[in-house]
Amino acid sequence: MRLATWNVNSVKARLPRMLDWLATTKPDVVCLQETKCPDGAFPVAEVGELGYEAASHSDGRWNGVAILSRVGLADVAVGFPGEPGFPLPEARALSATCDGLRVWSVYVPNGRAPGDPHYAYKLAWLAALRDALEPELAGALPLAVCGDFNVAPTDADVWDPALFVASTHVTPAERAALAALRDLGLSDVVPTPMKGPHPYTYWDYRAGMFHQNKGMRIDLVYASAPFTRAVRSAYVDREARKGKGPSDHAPIVVDADLVPAVETF
């Protein structure tokens, strides 16, 4: 099975690129974040022409998540029990079963700045996510939680740690929240970079950050032991960040020996 996760930073803005990427890369399951596309306007027909079913959870603003699958899409769940809001729950989590794999697409709140109410919301959201994932891990299916976590797990995951002191994405509390997810039995599936020693997944649009490879690894795949054992390879598709009008994130592609029961072409 080929699993991918990608913060597309607007499905509408990225649609031709996304469709080309799907046709070329041929993932079986794709988790999308920051779709910014109302559910009724999600390009179901367009991805359907490539063989994908689609589940979307979005109100059309700056959030939104989706799961695309060409190996089945069942037991779709929007959000999760106990999910906090700001002040109301936002479109940040979607889960589904795809040919025996339980998949979550998550878009963790940014946090804005330590001390900001949005930072407290981020930590509460991650704590609630942990509580929601615990019973999922007790189930019979392998599990992969994919998405934009807006946290760099270690200093090696940011291009210059000194510049991020007192900023979000790197604080001890945020990293502790990721560690709490791993403590459940999830493993960080670290992808191989296409350039340099660090598998960055995000580069700011400004100041030539991408071309200088001044990035961050904030897009993650956290997987249960059965899925982790099945992983053959994982890489950051840096090519998808190049060219005209890209997302500021690159996809992660994971190949695992979970053989789809549904024949795909």
C-alpha positions in Angstrom: 0.0 0.0 0.0 1.2 3.5 -0.8 0.1 6.1 1.8 0.7 9.8 1.4 0.0 13.0 3.4 0.1 16.5 2.1 -0.9 20.0 3.3 -2.0 21.4 0.0 -2.8 24.9 1.2 -6.0 25.1 -0.7 -7.4 22.4 -2.9 -8.9 24.9 -5.3 -5.5 26.7 -5.8 -3.6 23.5 -6.1 -6.1 21.3 -8.0 -4.3 20.9 -11.4 -1.0 20.2 -9.6 -2.7 17.8 -7.2 -4.4 15.9 -9.9 -1.1 15.6 -11.9 0.7 14.4 -8.7 -2.0 11.8 -8.0 -1.8 10.5 -11.5 2.0 10.3 -11.4 2.6 9.1 -7.9 -0.4 6.8 -7.6 -0.9 6.6 -3.9 -3.6 4.3 -2.6 -4.6 6.5 0.2 -4.0 10.3 0.6 -4.5 12.5 3.7 -4.9 16.1 2.8 -4.8 19.1 5.1 -5.6 22.8 4.8 -8.1 22.1 2.0 -9.9 25.4 2.5 -12.7 23.9 0.4 -16.4 23.7 1.5 -17.5 20.0 1.6 -20.0 20.6 -1.2 -17.3 22.1 -3.4 -14.7 19.5 -2.9 -13.6 18.1 -6.3 -15.1 14.7 -5.9 -15.7 14.2 -9.6 -12.1 15.2 -10.6 -10.4 12.8 -8.1 -13.0 10.2 -9.0 -11.8 10.2 -12.6 -8.5 8.9 -11.2 -10.2 6.2 -9.2 -10.4 7.9 -5.8 -13.3 8.0 -3.4 -13.2 11.2 -1.2 -14.3 12.2 2.3 -14.0 15.8 3.2 -14.4 17.8 6.4 -14.2 21.6 5.9 -16.1 24.8 6.4 -14.2 26.5 3.5 -12.1 28.7 5.6 -8.4 28.2 6.6 -8.8 24.7 7.9 -10.1 21.5 6.3 -9.0 17.9 6.0 -9.8 15.2 3.5 -9.0 11.5 2.8 -8.8 10.1 -0.7 -8.7 6.4 -1.3 -8.8 4.0 -4.2 -8.9 0.9 -2.0 -12.1 1.6 -0.2 -13.4 4.3 2.2 -15.5 3.0 5.2 -16.4 4.0 8.7 -15.7 7.7 8.1 -15.6 9.8 11.3 -15.6 13.5 11.4 -13.6 15.0 14.3 -13.3 13.0 17.5 -14.9 12.8 21.0 -13.8 15.5 23.3 -12.3 17.7 20.5 -11.9 21.2 21.8 -12.9 24.3 19.8 -11.8 27.9 19.3 -14.5 28.5 20.5 -16.3 25.8 18.4 -14.7 22.7 17.0 -13.0 23.3 13.7 -12.4 21.1 10.7 -9.2 19.5 11.8 -9.6 15.8 12.0 -11.1 13.1 9.8 -10.6 9.3 10.0 -11.6 6.3 7.8 -10.8 2.7 7.2 -9.1 2.0 3.9 -8.7 -1.7 3.0 -7.9 -2.7 6.5 -5.9 0.4 7.5 -7.3 2.9 9.9 -6.2 6.3 8.7 -6.5 9.7 10.3 -5.9 13.0 8.6 -5.1 15.8 11.1 -4.4 19.5 10.9 -3.2 20.5 14.3 -3.8 24.2 15.4 -0.9 26.5 14.7 -0.7 28.0 18.2 0.3 31.4 17.0 2.6 32.3 19.9 3.3 31.0 23.4 0.9 32.7 25.8 -1.7 33.3 23.0 -5.1 31.6 23.7 -4.5 29.7 20.4 -1.4 28.1 21.9 -3.5 26.8 24.9 -6.0 25.6 22.4 -3.3 23.7 20.5 -2.1 21.9 23.6 -5.6 21.0 24.6 -6.3 19.8 21.1 -3.3 17.5 21.1 -4.2 16.1 24.5 -7.7 15.4 23.3 -6.3 13.7 20.2 -4.2 11.5 22.4 -7.3 10.4 24.4 -9.2 9.7 21.1 -6.4 7.6 19.6 -5.9 5.4 22.7 -9.0 3.2 22.0 -8.2 3.2 18.2 -4.8 1.6 19.0 -6.6 -1.1 21.0 -8.5 -2.1 17.9 -7.6 -4.8 15.5 -6.5 -2.6 12.6 -3.1 -1.1 11.9 -3.3 2.7 12.3 -1.6 5.7 10.7 -2.1 9.2 11.9 -1.0 11.6 9.2 -0.9 15.3 8.7 0.4 18.7 9.5 1.1 18.6 13.3 2.6 22.1 13.4 5.3 20.8 15.7 8.9 20.0 14.9 9.8 16.9 17.0 13.4 17.9 17.6 15.9 20.7 17.0 17.2 18.7 14.0 13.8 19.3 12.4 14.2 23.1 12.0 16.9 24.7 9.9 18.2 27.0 12.6 17.0 26.2 16.2 18.4 29.5 17.5 15.9 31.4 15.4 12.9 29.5 16.9 13.7 30.2 20.6 10.5 31.4 22.3 8.4 30.6 19.2 5.7 28.0 18.6 6.4 24.6 16.9 9.4 23.9 19.1 8.4 24.6 22.7 8.9 21.8 25.3 5.1 21.6 25.9 4.4 21.0 22.2 7.1 18.4 21.9 5.9 16.8 25.1 2.4 16.5 23.5 4.0 14.6 20.5 5.9 12.4 22.9 2.6 11.6 24.6 1.3 10.3 21.3 4.3 8.2 20.8 3.9 6.8 24.4 0.6 5.3 23.3 2.6 3.0 20.9 2.9 5.2 17.8 6.1 5.5 16.0 7.4 8.5 14.0 7.9 7.2 10.4 10.7 9.5 9.4 11.0 10.0 5.6 14.1 10.2 3.5 14.9 13.7 2.2 15.4 14.4 -1.5 18.0 17.1 -0.7 20.3 17.5 2.2 20.4 15.6 5.4 17.1 16.8 6.9 13.6 15.6 5.8 12.0 19.0 5.9 8.4 19.1 4.7 7.6 22.9 5.0 9.4 26.0 3.7 8.1 29.5 4.0 7.2 31.2 0.7 9.3 34.2 1.6 13.0 35.1 1.0 13.9 32.0 -1.1 13.6 29.7 1.9 12.9 26.7 -0.2 15.8 27.1 -2.6 18.1 27.6 0.5 16.5 24.5 2.1 15.7 26.5 5.2 12.7 24.4 6.3 11.0 22.5 9.0 9.7 19.0 9.5 6.2 19.5 10.8 4.3 17.1 8.6 4.4 13.7 10.2 3.2 10.1 9.9 2.7 8.5 13.3 2.0 4.8 13.0 1.0 1.8 15.1 3.5 -1.1 15.4 1.8 -3.3 12.8 2.0 -0.5 10.2 5.5 0.5 11.2 6.7 -3.0 10.8 5.2 -3.1 7.3 6.9 0.1 6.1 9.4 -0.5 3.3 10.3 3.1 2.5 9.2 6.7 3.1 10.3 9.9 1.4 9.6 13.6 1.2 8.5 14.4 -2.4 10.4 17.6 -2.6 9.7 17.8 -6.4 6.0 18.6 -5.5 7.2 21.8 -3.8 8.9 23.1 -7.0 7.5 25.0 -9.9 4.7 27.6 -10.3 2.1 27.9 -7.6 3.1 25.1 -5.2 1.9 24.5 -1.7 4.4 25.6 1.0 4.4 22.0 2.1 5.7 18.8 0.4 4.0 15.5 0.5 5.3 12.5 2.4 4.9 9.2 0.6 5.1 5.9 2.5 5.2 2.4 0.9 4.2 -0.4 3.2 3.7 -4.1 2.7 0.0 -3.9 3.4 -1.2 -5.3 0.2 -4.5 -3.7 -1.0 -7.3 -6.2 -1.6 -8.8 -3.8 -4.2 -7.0 -4.0 -7.5 -5.9 -0.6 -8.7 -4.7 0.7 -12.1 
